């Protein structure tokens, strides 16, 4: 009796593997077809999908330097973030490829395994835009914000303006992520919040803080307010604001008492997370 039972279990296992394999064939075929179709497109729009080219970096870096000169206190906080152990121990966001940077890769060979470690260096201003893009703030919005902020406060010649717009158009055109997932930048939250307090501006804030309301579709000017208290006014903005805690430039405040008494750690900005 034992032999037929084992034979039946073996046949059942084989049948399960066959069914799984049969189910995976269409998925594999779809992935291969998508790769064949999308690879040429991504290579045609190389910069927006794979990374900014070296020849396009100088004019963008100039705008970043001018932006940094406009906001020295923000640059100081950014430098502290990038020098912290928290940043150094974390993996550098993939978004660094789309902003001016230098890369140095070191290889370690322990046959048959070859490992590599890539060190990225960039200016504090570039790092700010890397963080914001890594958090899925729309790329075109980031580039327009940089352009408008610099050109409204600095004299930039027409040739540099034209060159920056050429690079901006290249970096914001044909980006597959926004084509395949058009709602990724401002994805709505579908959760049913039974205990939500709702969204409202706080009645009082610690001395030196200023309230900065944030709602879906707002521009990027909110990031400039030192000791600003980012107050989401809808669930879309709430999701976006809460994601900021991934990086050390922002701190989330969840307790009413902390806000009322000003028990806030040193940070560039704070996020009001008390609505949940």
Backbone as CSV, one residue per row, in Angstrom:
resi,resn,N_x,N_y,N_z,CA_x,CA_y,CA_z,C_x,C_y,C_z
1,UNK,0.818,-1.216,0.000,0.000,0.000,0.000,0.850,1.264,0.000
2,UNK,2.022,1.153,0.594,2.873,2.342,0.698,3.377,2.787,-0.664
3,UNK,3.721,1.795,-1.528,4.275,2.135,-2.843,3.268,2.892,-3.711
4,UNK,1.999,2.421,-3.863,1.024,3.180,-4.660,0.774,4.582,-4.104
5,UNK,0.785,4.707,-2.780,0.561,6.015,-2.173,1.685,6.976,-2.526
6,UNK,2.925,6.508,-2.461,4.065,7.358,-2.826,4.027,7.721,-4.298
7,UNK,3.597,6.722,-5.144,3.515,6.977,-6.571,2.457,8.054,-6.855
8,UNK,1.347,7.986,-6.123,0.283,8.977,-6.306,0.761,10.374,-5.896
9,UNK,1.504,10.453,-4.789,2.024,11.756,-4.331,3.023,12.326,-5.332
10,UNK,3.844,11.443,-5.923,4.818,11.906,-6.920,4.109,12.427,-8.161
11,UNK,3.072,11.708,-8.598,2.301,12.152,-9.771,1.596,13.475,-9.499
12,UNK,1.087,13.643,-8.278,0.416,14.891,-7.923,1.398,16.063,-7.919
13,UNK,2.592,15.814,-7.436,3.625,16.861,-7.424,4.024,17.247,-8.843
14,UNK,4.206,16.227,-9.696,4.567,16.493,-11.093,3.462,17.283,-11.786
15,UNK,2.213,16.884,-11.547,1.075,17.588,-12.150,1.032,19.041,-11.698
16,UNK,1.328,19.283,-10.430,1.328,20.657,-9.909,2.403,21.489,-10.597
17,UNK,3.594,20.908,-10.778,4.671,21.622,-11.458,4.285,21.919,-12.912
18,UNK,3.624,20.957,-13.563,3.214,21.162,-14.962,2.203,22.309,-15.055
19,UNK,1.257,22.340,-14.127,0.244,23.398,-14.136,0.875,24.767,-13.896
20,UNK,1.795,24.816,-12.935,2.479,26.096,-12.649,3.274,26.548,-13.860
21,UNK,3.991,25.606,-14.477,4.792,25.942,-15.653,3.899,26.430,-16.790
22,UNK,2.753,25.752,-16.971,1.828,26.151,-18.037,1.265,27.545,-17.781
23,UNK,1.047,27.870,-16.507,0.527,29.199,-16.174,1.581,30.280,-16.376
24,UNK,2.845,29.908,-16.197,3.921,30.892,-16.328,4.290,31.177,-17.777
25,UNK,3.985,30.243,-18.685,4.360,30.436,-20.091,3.772,31.723,-20.673
26,UNK,2.449,31.989,-20.521,1.909,33.252,-21.063,2.535,34.483,-20.425
27,UNK,2.783,34.393,-19.099,3.397,35.535,-18.416,4.796,35.796,-18.944
28,UNK,5.588,34.733,-19.123,6.943,34.884,-19.656,6.903,35.439,-21.081
29,UNK,5.963,34.928,-21.875,5.834,35.407,-23.247,5.480,36.886,-23.277
30,UNK,4.594,37.292,-22.354,4.205,38.704,-22.271,5.408,39.569,-21.888
31,UNK,6.174,39.113,-20.895,7.349,39.882,-20.452,8.385,40.005,-21.564
32,UNK,8.612,38.922,-22.278,9.586,38.950,-23.373,9.123,39.895,-24.479
33,UNK,7.819,39.823,-24.815,7.278,40.705,-25.848,7.371,42.165,-25.428
34,UNK,7.046,42.430,-24.147,7.129,43.803,-23.643,8.565,44.312,-23.682
35,UNK,9.507,43.438,-23.323,10.920,43.823,-23.344,11.375,44.151,-24.767
36,UNK,10.983,43.300,-25.721,11.376,43.508,-27.118,10.789,44.809,-27.666
37,UNK,9.551,45.104,-27.260,8.887,46.304,-27.771,9.390,47.579,-27.078
38,UNK,9.633,47.499,-25.768,9.955,48.703,-25.004,11.437,49.050,-25.020
39,UNK,12.302,48.063,-25.199,13.728,48.349,-25.185,14.139,49.362,-26.255
40,UNK,13.725,49.189,-27.517,14.100,50.200,-28.524,13.569,51.585,-28.177
41,UNK,12.350,51.632,-27.629,11.765,52.929,-27.254,12.588,53.588,-26.149
42,UNK,12.966,52.790,-25.142,13.740,53.357,-24.034,15.122,53.807,-24.488
43,UNK,15.691,53.106,-25.462,17.001,53.506,-25.986,16.890,54.763,-26.836
44,UNK,15.757,54.904,-27.552,15.544,56.126,-28.339,15.433,57.331,-27.407
45,UNK,14.707,57.150,-26.288,14.633,58.191,-25.247,15.589,57.798,-24.119
46,UNK,16.858,57.727,-24.445,17.847,57.169,-23.531,17.942,57.984,-22.238
47,UNK,18.061,59.291,-22.349,18.314,60.122,-21.175,17.202,60.023,-20.147
48,UNK,15.948,60.041,-20.596,14.834,60.038,-19.650,14.621,58.685,-18.991
49,UNK,15.151,57.608,-19.580,14.925,56.272,-19.044,16.152,55.631,-18.418
50,UNK,17.340,56.031,-18.842,18.564,55.387,-18.369,19.496,56.326,-17.610
51,UNK,19.397,57.628,-17.879,20.247,58.558,-17.141,20.715,59.729,-17.974
52,UNK,20.950,60.838,-17.301,21.409,62.047,-17.980,22.814,61.830,-18.540
53,UNK,23.068,62.361,-19.719,24.379,62.203,-20.356,25.354,63.248,-19.817
54,UNK,26.629,62.905,-19.839,27.668,63.806,-19.326,27.641,65.164,-20.020
55,UNK,27.417,65.164,-21.322,27.444,66.416,-22.076,26.300,67.348,-21.703
56,UNK,25.245,66.802,-21.094,24.095,67.612,-20.699,24.183,68.103,-19.260
57,UNK,25.187,67.631,-18.522,25.257,67.965,-17.098,25.669,69.407,-16.798
58,UNK,26.603,70.018,-17.538,27.108,71.326,-17.111,26.044,72.399,-16.935
59,UNK,25.133,72.547,-17.885,24.139,73.611,-17.770,23.165,73.327,-16.628
60,UNK,22.852,72.055,-16.404,21.965,71.704,-15.293,22.670,71.962,-13.971
61,UNK,23.959,71.630,-13.899,24.713,71.876,-12.679,24.804,73.368,-12.384
62,UNK,24.904,74.182,-13.418,24.937,75.631,-13.193,23.631,76.099,-12.561
63,UNK,22.504,75.619,-13.075,21.214,75.984,-12.488,21.128,75.495,-11.043
64,UNK,21.641,74.294,-10.770,21.627,73.768,-9.407,22.494,74.616,-8.484
65,UNK,23.640,75.072,-8.982,24.516,75.929,-8.173,23.842,77.261,-7.865
66,UNK,23.146,77.825,-8.849,22.420,79.078,-8.631,21.272,78.871,-7.646
67,UNK,20.594,77.742,-7.759,19.520,77.405,-6.819,20.083,77.290,-5.405
68,UNK,21.234,76.651,-5.295,21.874,76.464,-4.000,22.287,77.798,-3.397
69,UNK,22.765,78.718,-4.247,23.162,80.048,-3.769,21.953,80.833,-3.268
70,UNK,20.793,80.563,-3.843,19.563,81.234,-3.413,19.117,80.764,-2.036
71,UNK,19.420,79.517,-1.717,18.905,78.918,-0.483,20.045,78.255,0.299
72,UNK,20.948,79.062,0.858,22.121,78.506,1.555,21.758,77.686,2.794
73,UNK,20.694,78.075,3.508,20.302,77.322,4.697,19.798,75.925,4.319
74,UNK,19.054,75.836,3.239,18.597,74.532,2.744,19.796,73.688,2.333
75,UNK,20.760,74.309,1.646,21.964,73.583,1.235,22.736,73.069,2.449
76,UNK,22.756,73.852,3.518,23.450,73.434,4.744,22.788,72.204,5.348
77,UNK,21.461,72.208,5.413,20.735,71.055,5.949,20.935,69.834,5.059
78,UNK,20.935,70.032,3.756,21.138,68.922,2.822,22.518,68.306,3.008
79,UNK,23.532,69.146,3.201,24.887,68.632,3.412,24.956,67.762,4.656
80,UNK,24.245,68.179,5.709,24.228,67.389,6.943,23.560,66.035,6.715
81,UNK,22.499,66.024,5.904,21.798,64.769,5.609,22.721,63.812,4.864
82,UNK,23.434,64.325,3.855,24.258,63.463,3.020,25.534,63.004,3.724
83,UNK,25.892,63.690,4.818,27.055,63.275,5.595,26.679,62.340,6.748
84,UNK,25.395,62.152,6.954,24.944,61.333,8.082,25.148,59.849,7.802
85,UNK,25.268,59.080,8.871,25.427,57.628,8.733,24.186,57.008,8.113
86,UNK,23.021,57.592,8.391,21.768,57.070,7.836,21.805,57.079,6.312
87,UNK,22.319,58.166,5.739,22.390,58.249,4.272,23.486,57.336,3.731
88,UNK,24.656,57.366,4.380,25.796,56.596,3.881,25.553,55.088,3.948
89,UNK,24.754,54.656,4.909,24.486,53.225,5.055,23.337,52.753,4.173
90,UNK,22.612,53.699,3.590,21.487,53.336,2.727,21.945,53.266,1.276
91,UNK,21.169,52.560,0.475,21.475,52.475,-0.951,21.078,53.772,-1.636
92,UNK,21.961,54.291,-2.471,21.676,55.550,-3.156,20.494,55.359,-4.111
93,UNK,19.526,56.269,-4.110,18.354,56.101,-4.972,18.740,56.009,-6.453
94,UNK,17.995,55.212,-7.189,18.222,55.065,-8.631,18.081,56.408,-9.345
95,UNK,17.288,57.314,-8.762,17.039,58.612,-9.381,18.307,59.452,-9.536
96,UNK,19.386,59.083,-8.841,20.626,59.850,-8.965,21.126,59.858,-10.411
97,UNK,20.750,58.844,-11.190,21.189,58.756,-12.579,20.646,59.890,-13.441
98,UNK,19.587,60.542,-12.981,18.914,61.532,-13.811,19.276,62.967,-13.443
99,UNK,20.254,63.139,-12.571,20.712,64.465,-12.173,22.236,64.480,-12.184
100,UNK,22.844,65.642,-12.352,24.316,65.706,-12.444,24.995,65.061,-11.243
101,UNK,25.958,64.199,-11.524,26.660,63.481,-10.468,27.947,62.900,-11.040
102,UNK,28.820,62.464,-10.147,30.012,61.696,-10.513,29.892,60.328,-9.868
103,UNK,30.329,59.315,-10.577,30.248,57.949,-10.064,31.613,57.285,-10.112
104,UNK,31.896,56.517,-9.071,33.125,55.735,-9.022,32.771,54.329,-8.554
105,UNK,33.089,53.349,-9.386,32.746,51.965,-9.076,33.993,51.168,-8.730
106,UNK,33.950,50.470,-7.605,35.040,49.598,-7.185,34.560,48.153,-7.238
107,UNK,35.409,47.293,-7.783,35.053,45.884,-7.946,35.864,45.021,-6.982
108,UNK,35.219,43.999,-6.458,35.887,43.020,-5.606,35.632,41.641,-6.199
109,UNK,36.704,40.909,-6.435,36.589,39.608,-7.091,36.939,38.491,-6.107
110,UNK,35.959,37.659,-5.848,36.175,36.445,-5.041,35.583,35.292,-5.838
111,UNK,36.411,34.737,-6.754,35.906,33.727,-7.698,35.055,32.668,-6.998
112,UNK,33.878,32.347,-7.596,33.410,32.817,-8.910,32.511,34.051,-8.838
113,UNK,32.546,34.798,-7.712,31.642,35.929,-7.521,32.413,37.241,-7.688
114,UNK,31.817,38.152,-8.457,32.374,39.489,-8.617,31.347,40.490,-8.087
115,UNK,31.722,41.280,-7.100,30.822,42.282,-6.535,31.342,43.670,-6.866
116,UNK,30.441,44.626,-6.843,30.824,46.010,-7.141,30.099,46.960,-6.207
117,UNK,30.754,48.045,-5.885,30.170,49.099,-5.063,30.386,50.414,-5.799
118,UNK,29.288,51.142,-6.045,29.369,52.408,-6.757,29.138,53.553,-5.790
119,UNK,30.061,54.491,-5.774,29.957,55.672,-4.910,29.553,56.859,-5.776
120,UNK,28.444,57.513,-5.414,27.944,58.662,-6.162,28.229,59.938,-5.373
121,UNK,28.721,60.944,-6.050,28.906,62.258,-5.440,28.120,63.277,-6.239
122,UNK,27.511,64.219,-5.524,26.687,65.236,-6.178,26.562,66.430,-5.242
123,UNK,26.140,67.546,-5.777,25.973,68.749,-4.972,24.738,68.609,-4.079
124,UNK,24.679,69.390,-2.985,23.490,69.314,-2.126,22.192,69.591,-2.882
125,UNK,22.209,70.573,-3.791,20.996,70.890,-4.548,20.583,69.728,-5.434
126,UNK,21.550,69.093,-6.089,21.233,67.919,-6.907,20.639,66.818,-6.038
127,UNK,21.182,66.655,-4.831,20.673,65.639,-3.927,19.222,65.867,-3.545
128,UNK,18.840,67.137,-3.393,17.440,67.442,-3.083,16.514,66.916,-4.173
129,UNK,16.867,67.182,-5.425,16.010,66.753,-6.534,16.065,65.236,-6.721
130,UNK,17.193,64.628,-6.371,17.278,63.163,-6.395,16.283,62.580,-5.400
131,UNK,16.248,63.122,-4.183,15.333,62.627,-3.163,13.889,62.796,-3.589
132,UNK,13.550,63.971,-4.110,12.164,64.235,-4.503,11.734,63.340,-5.656
133,UNK,12.636,63.087,-6.610,12.281,62.190,-7.706,12.164,60.756,-7.208
134,UNK,13.012,60.365,-6.268,12.921,59.021,-5.704,11.595,58.809,-4.981
135,UNK,10.993,59.890,-4.509,9.699,59.819,-3.830,8.533,59.984,-4.798
136,UNK,8.847,59.966,-6.101,7.845,59.979,-7.166,7.117,61.312,-7.317
137,UNK,7.756,62.410,-6.922,7.222,63.695,-7.335,7.458,63.811,-8.837
138,UNK,6.494,64.318,-9.585,6.605,64.317,-11.050,7.884,64.986,-11.533
139,UNK,8.585,64.304,-12.417,9.868,64.811,-12.902,9.717,66.157,-13.601
140,UNK,8.702,66.294,-14.436,8.524,67.562,-15.156,8.286,68.707,-14.180
141,UNK,7.626,68.411,-13.053,7.370,69.442,-12.048,8.670,69.873,-11.378
142,UNK,9.566,68.930,-11.131,10.848,69.246,-10.503,11.695,70.122,-11.414
143,UNK,11.761,69.768,-12.699,12.560,70.551,-13.641,11.983,71.952,-13.843
144,UNK,10.673,72.061,-13.918,10.055,73.380,-14.073,10.272,74.231,-12.833
145,UNK,10.204,73.611,-11.664,10.459,74.328,-10.416,11.882,74.865,-10.384
146,UNK,12.862,74.046,-10.734,14.257,74.488,-10.768,14.441,75.632,-11.756
147,UNK,13.881,75.495,-12.942,14.022,76.528,-13.971,13.414,77.852,-13.519
148,UNK,12.187,77.807,-13.017,11.493,79.042,-12.631,12.138,79.700,-11.425
149,UNK,12.581,78.898,-10.474,13.199,79.458,-9.274,14.501,80.172,-9.617
150,UNK,15.311,79.598,-10.490,16.597,80.193,-10.860,16.387,81.416,-11.758
151,UNK,15.579,81.264,-12.789,15.436,82.345,-13.773,14.676,83.545,-13.219
152,UNK,13.905,83.357,-12.161,13.187,84.484,-11.567,14.051,85.276,-10.585
153,UNK,15.214,84.733,-10.210,16.072,85.418,-9.239,17.485,85.700,-9.759
154,UNK,17.879,85.056,-10.853,19.223,85.237,-11.383,19.154,85.631,-12.854
155,UNK,20.198,86.327,-13.291,20.316,86.666,-14.709,21.011,85.510,-15.425
156,UNK,20.252,84.822,-16.261,20.784,83.720,-17.047,20.663,84.111,-18.507
157,UNK,21.763,83.993,-19.268,21.717,84.443,-20.658,20.832,83.521,-21.501
158,UNK,20.463,84.033,-22.663,19.509,83.326,-23.515,20.056,81.980,-23.993
159,UNK,21.353,81.908,-24.240,21.946,80.649,-24.694,21.817,79.578,-23.618
160,UNK,22.072,79.960,-22.358,21.950,79.002,-21.256,20.499,78.586,-21.025
161,UNK,19.585,79.555,-21.186,18.165,79.220,-21.057,17.749,78.204,-22.113
162,UNK,18.180,78.438,-23.345,17.823,77.533,-24.442,18.431,76.151,-24.215
163,UNK,19.675,76.106,-23.729,20.335,74.833,-23.491,19.655,74.071,-22.353
164,UNK,19.277,74.790,-21.295,18.603,74.129,-20.183,17.261,73.561,-20.629
165,UNK,16.534,74.319,-21.422,15.232,73.833,-21.898,15.389,72.636,-22.826
166,UNK,16.463,72.596,-23.581,16.715,71.441,-24.446,16.924,70.181,-23.605
167,UNK,17.747,70.319,-22.550,18.016,69.163,-21.679,16.751,68.775,-20.912
168,UNK,16.010,69.774,-20.429,14.780,69.501,-19.686,13.784,68.745,-20.554
169,UNK,13.637,69.166,-21.808,12.717,68.481,-22.716,13.161,67.038,-22.947
170,UNK,14.462,66.832,-23.063,14.990,65.482,-23.263,14.734,64.599,-22.041
171,UNK,14.925,65.155,-20.853,14.780,64.369,-19.634,13.318,64.075,-19.282
172,UNK,12.406,64.884,-19.777,10.993,64.732,-19.409,10.141,64.124,-20.521
173,UNK,10.764,63.758,-21.633,10.027,63.194,-22.764,10.311,61.700,-22.882
174,UNK,9.243,60.912,-23.043,9.408,59.479,-23.273,9.772,58.676,-22.048
175,UNK,9.488,59.195,-20.844,9.802,58.474,-19.612,8.792,57.343,-19.442
176,UNK,9.254,56.107,-19.540,8.359,54.953,-19.594,7.541,54.765,-18.319
177,UNK,8.099,55.129,-17.175,7.381,54.926,-15.919,6.061,55.686,-15.925
178,UNK,6.078,56.942,-16.383,4.851,57.735,-16.391,3.938,57.350,-17.549
179,UNK,4.480,56.687,-18.572,3.647,56.223,-19.682,2.920,54.934,-19.295
180,UNK,3.647,54.004,-18.671,3.058,52.724,-18.282,2.200,52.871,-17.030
181,UNK,2.669,53.707,-16.092,1.918,53.928,-14.849,1.594,55.419,-14.726
182,UNK,0.616,55.899,-15.479,0.342,57.343,-15.508,-0.109,57.911,-14.176
183,UNK,-0.616,57.084,-13.276,-1.082,57.591,-11.987,-0.082,57.428,-10.876
184,UNK,1.158,57.022,-11.173,2.137,56.714,-10.120,2.516,57.951,-9.314
185,UNK,2.578,59.126,-9.959,3.059,60.313,-9.269,2.099,60.788,-8.178
186,UNK,0.786,60.705,-8.449,-0.193,61.153,-7.469,-1.246,60.068,-7.288
187,UNK,-0.853,58.933,-6.747,-1.757,57.796,-6.592,-2.698,58.023,-5.411
188,UNK,-3.975,57.821,-5.653,-4.968,58.050,-4.614,-4.961,56.914,-3.593
189,UNK,-5.252,57.249,-2.370,-5.317,56.257,-1.294,-6.742,55.752,-1.193
190,UNK,-6.928,54.457,-1.266,-8.264,53.875,-1.289,-8.679,53.309,0.068
191,UNK,-7.803,53.411,1.059,-8.113,52.815,2.355,-9.344,53.465,2.988
192,UNK,-10.057,52.682,3.775,-11.197,53.200,4.512,-10.734,53.555,5.919
193,UNK,-10.568,54.822,6.172,-10.013,55.266,7.454,-11.171,55.485,8.439
194,UNK,-11.409,54.493,9.273,-12.542,54.567,10.186,-12.301,55.563,11.312
195,UNK,-11.025,55.790,11.633,-10.733,56.663,12.768,-10.058,57.965,12.322
196,UNK,-10.236,58.322,11.081,-9.546,59.513,10.607,-10.095,60.766,11.278
197,UNK,-9.212,61.693,11.591,-9.606,62.956,12.209,-9.938,64.004,11.154
198,UNK,-9.615,63.700,9.897,-9.846,64.693,8.865,-8.651,65.605,8.726
199,UNK,-8.731,66.506,7.769,-7.614,67.407,7.487,-8.002,68.832,7.849
200,UNK,-7.180,69.441,8.644,-7.415,70.837,9.022,-6.098,71.445,9.452
201,UNK,-6.019,72.745,9.377,-4.815,73.445,9.802,-4.745,73.453,11.322
202,UNK,-3.556,73.269,11.909,-3.437,73.265,13.368,-3.745,74.639,13.946
203,UNK,-4.300,74.619,15.157,-4.671,75.888,15.795,-3.444,76.653,16.276
204,UNK,-2.410,75.928,16.649,-1.188,76.583,17.133,0.014,75.771,16.691
205,UNK,1.107,76.467,16.431,2.342,75.797,16.036,3.478,76.350,16.878
206,UNK,4.550,75.578,17.051,5.687,76.061,17.841,6.272,77.347,17.264
207,UNK,6.863,78.126,18.117,7.482,79.374,17.682,8.571,79.088,16.650
208,UNK,8.571,79.853,15.588,9.564,79.684,14.526,9.094,78.795,13.406
209,UNK,7.987,78.081,13.596,7.428,77.236,12.539,6.351,78.005,11.768
210,UNK,6.188,77.656,10.515,5.100,78.223,9.736,4.359,77.107,9.026
211,UNK,3.045,77.258,8.994,2.203,76.232,8.403,2.275,76.323,6.882
212,UNK,2.492,75.165,6.240,2.570,75.090,4.780,1.553,74.056,4.307
213,UNK,0.346,74.489,3.908,-0.653,73.524,3.420,-0.172,72.864,2.127
214,UNK,-0.506,71.578,1.976,-0.132,70.838,0.766,-1.338,70.039,0.303
215,UNK,-1.719,70.243,-0.956,-2.829,69.479,-1.521,-2.427,68.902,-2.869
216,UNK,-3.226,67.963,-3.346,-2.923,67.260,-4.589,-2.690,68.250,-5.723
217,UNK,-1.600,68.041,-6.465,-1.308,68.857,-7.632,-0.551,70.137,-7.344
218,UNK,-0.228,70.427,-6.060,0.531,71.640,-5.736,1.918,71.578,-6.347
219,UNK,2.513,72.750,-6.544,3.883,72.831,-7.028,4.867,72.464,-5.926
220,UNK,6.154,72.775,-6.166,7.209,72.347,-5.250,7.710,73.460,-4.330
221,UNK,7.062,74.619,-4.341,7.546,75.743,-3.557,7.557,75.463,-2.055
222,UNK,6.724,74.522,-1.624,6.641,74.207,-0.198,7.971,73.761,0.390
223,UNK,8.858,73.225,-0.452,10.107,72.664,0.061,11.083,73.752,0.520
224,UNK,10.804,75.002,0.210,11.736,76.097,0.501,11.559,76.696,1.892
225,UNK,10.479,76.371,2.593,10.180,77.016,3.870,10.915,76.319,5.018
226,UNK,11.914,77.005,5.572,12.653,76.430,6.697,11.749,76.316,7.913
227,UNK,11.823,75.193,8.613,10.962,74.879,9.759,9.486,74.982,9.385
228,UNK,9.197,74.667,8.142,7.809,74.636,7.711,7.120,73.382,8.217
229,UNK,5.878,73.510,8.624,5.064,72.368,9.029,4.169,72.012,7.844
230,UNK,4.515,70.932,7.143,3.757,70.516,5.974,2.454,69.876,6.451
231,UNK,1.336,70.504,6.099,0.029,70.013,6.531,-0.736,69.511,5.315
232,UNK,-0.857,68.191,5.142,-1.612,67.657,4.002,-3.092,68.019,4.130
233,UNK,-3.711,68.358,2.992,-5.112,68.751,2.987,-6.005,67.738,2.285
234,UNK,-5.434,66.621,1.830,-6.206,65.524,1.266,-5.353,64.264,1.364
235,UNK,-5.965,63.099,1.076,-5.243,61.840,1.263,-4.131,61.656,0.250
236,UNK,-4.279,62.211,-0.933,-3.219,62.100,-1.928,-1.977,62.835,-1.435
237,UNK,-2.175,64.059,-0.970,-1.054,64.829,-0.430,-0.504,64.183,0.842
238,UNK,-1.371,63.559,1.628,-0.918,62.892,2.854,0.058,61.767,2.531
239,UNK,-0.284,60.942,1.548,0.613,59.849,1.148,1.953,60.388,0.699
240,UNK,1.899,61.467,-0.089,3.132,62.058,-0.602,3.973,62.622,0.545
241,UNK,3.313,63.314,1.470,4.035,63.939,2.574,4.623,62.906,3.526
242,UNK,3.875,61.837,3.801,4.368,60.820,4.726,5.577,60.085,4.166
243,UNK,5.670,60.013,2.842,6.817,59.349,2.231,8.110,60.127,2.464
244,UNK,8.000,61.412,2.805,9.185,62.237,3.016,10.055,61.737,4.169
245,UNK,9.452,61.002,5.109,10.215,60.541,6.269,11.314,59.558,5.883
246,UNK,11.282,59.086,4.634,12.338,58.172,4.171,13.704,58.826,4.248
247,UNK,13.752,60.145,4.089,15.021,60.864,4.107,15.078,61.798,5.311
248,UNK,16.272,62.062,5.780,16.453,62.794,7.024,16.184,64.282,6.969
249,UNK,15.750,64.794,5.836,15.479,66.227,5.732,14.140,66.587,6.366
250,UNK,13.280,65.593,6.541,11.937,65.818,7.063,11.673,64.914,8.269
251,UNK,10.863,65.424,9.213,10.469,64.667,10.399,8.953,64.678,10.510
252,UNK,8.357,63.514,10.755,6.905,63.401,10.889,6.507,63.614,12.344
253,UNK,5.487,64.452,12.563,4.933,64.712,13.894,3.580,64.021,13.985
254,UNK,3.423,63.114,14.948,2.181,62.352,15.059,1.384,62.645,16.332
255,UNK,1.974,63.345,17.295,1.289,63.602,18.557,0.936,65.079,18.696
256,UNK,-0.293,65.341,19.151,-0.740,66.721,19.364,0.160,67.426,20.377
257,UNK,0.548,66.702,21.424,1.341,67.304,22.497,2.705,67.765,21.983
258,UNK,3.316,66.979,21.104,4.615,67.365,20.556,4.504,68.677,19.794
259,UNK,3.427,68.826,19.070,3.243,70.046,18.284,2.919,71.229,19.183
260,UNK,2.085,70.995,20.172,1.671,72.088,21.052,2.826,72.594,21.916
261,UNK,3.654,71.667,22.392,4.762,72.058,23.277,6.059,72.318,22.525
262,UNK,6.056,72.035,21.230,7.260,72.287,20.448,8.349,71.265,20.673
263,UNK,7.967,70.027,21.052,8.964,68.964,21.263,9.375,68.371,19.919
264,UNK,10.078,69.152,19.146,10.433,68.749,17.793,11.945,68.666,17.647
265,UNK,12.455,67.601,17.041,13.897,67.498,16.812,14.330,68.482,15.730
266,UNK,15.625,68.702,15.642,16.153,69.591,14.614,15.903,68.982,13.237
267,UNK,15.274,69.739,12.356,14.952,69.247,11.026,14.672,70.434,10.118
268,UNK,14.851,70.215,8.816,14.540,71.300,7.880,13.035,71.581,7.867
269,UNK,12.235,70.537,7.784,10.780,70.687,7.793,10.149,69.555,8.589
270,UNK,8.878,69.768,8.924,8.117,68.770,9.661,6.845,68.442,8.875
271,UNK,6.373,67.223,9.059,5.150,66.779,8.369,4.094,66.489,9.423
272,UNK,2.935,67.079,9.274,1.836,66.859,10.204,1.186,65.518,9.882
273,UNK,1.470,64.507,10.702,0.906,63.186,10.486,-0.137,62.821,11.516
274,UNK,-0.798,63.829,12.120,-1.732,63.571,13.217,-3.109,63.134,12.764
275,UNK,-3.391,63.146,11.468,-4.748,62.849,11.003,-5.060,61.360,11.050
276,UNK,-4.058,60.511,11.366,-4.341,59.069,11.520,-3.854,58.615,12.905
